[in-house]
Amino acid sequence: MIKVVPALVAALALVATSTAASSQIVLKASHQFPGGKGDARDEMVQILAREVNAANVGIEIKVFPGASLVKAQEQWRAMQRGQIDISSFPLDYASGSEPQFGATLMPGLVKNHDHARRINTSPFMADIKAIINKAGVIVLADAWLAGAFGGKDKCIVAPDDAKGLKVRSAGATFSEMWAGAGASIVSIPSNEVYNALQTGVANGTDTSTGSFNSFRLYEQLKCVTAPGDNALWFMYEPLLMSKASFDKLNDAQKKAIMAAAKKAEDYFAGESKKLDEKMVASFKKANVEIVTMTSAQADEWRKIAEKTSYKTFSEKVPGGKALIDKALAVK
């Protein structure tokens, strides 16, 4: 009978543990949003990490929020280069390298949250995802964030309401539409909107409903146009992954990633609506007037967009007109 020395058993156990640890794949998930503060986009990534880590398939996802690992605008390139594996990312940020992505922050293409879900399975989104894939990235989960219009002195529901306003807008496509409606554009970052409204540098703005709350714009605005059923402002902020990183995984690991991503997507779909509701509640509490657009008013804005942002996009972006037409075809 062979006598087993306790010290040898301990050494073998240590070797086994070290081997198991070394075989664990560590994936880096980076995003720009606050961590641990209830931000729905951060929680979407945290859900992915928790679910995959608990699946026991040899993957650990480490989350780096608040642009602590990679700056906000640089995360697309970082995924392409393999510096990070996963990101919750506003796709329009990458429109400098892939101009077609500008269609994912285009006035009036998405009307409401239910419409966004239909957009997700449309030929429009199939084209967008094909461009994403060709660039070396894949979509794990779809996510759309709604936005609103705010007026310091009056409500903004029809294009005529924009005449003479000084508007801070979230992106180039919206700026073109505002200008087409007779507004002048104030080019400042979102964290300066409050002061701009306070000092009169701007008297109108558009941004996400979450930002309306987080920047306390209810302290400076008289009226806000909530998304409702006929929103103009929607931004695509999917959960993305480096294709090279995904392709290295085995079938069980890929399955665990996609199952977790589905849970994250379902969570965000509900939370995105709650952000709108939270904005409305906060602004009502601050005695700010809340309005929504009618279908006819939203159509008036789209007519302005057709002559401005849609026209520019169609003329300057390869396949731009086809993308807009496909998005508008989704009822």
Buried (B, 14 or more C-beta within 10 A) or exposed (E): EEEEEEEEEEEEEEEEEEEEEEEEBEBBBBBBBEBEEEBBBBBBBBBBBBBBBEBEBBBEBBBBBBBEBBEBBBBBEBBBEEBBBBBBBBBBBBBEEBBBBBBBBBBBBBBBBEBBEBBBEBBBBEBBBEBBEEBBBBBBBBBBBBBBBBBBEEBBBBBEBBEEBBBBBBBBBBBBBBBBBBBEBBEBEBEBBBEBBEEEBBBBBBBBBBBBBBBEBBEBBBBBBBBBBBBBBBBBBBBBBBBBBBEEBEEEBBEBBEEBBBBBBEBBBEBBBEBBEBBBEBBEEBEBBBBBBBEEBBEBBBEBBBEBBBBBBBEEBEBBBBBBEBBBEBE
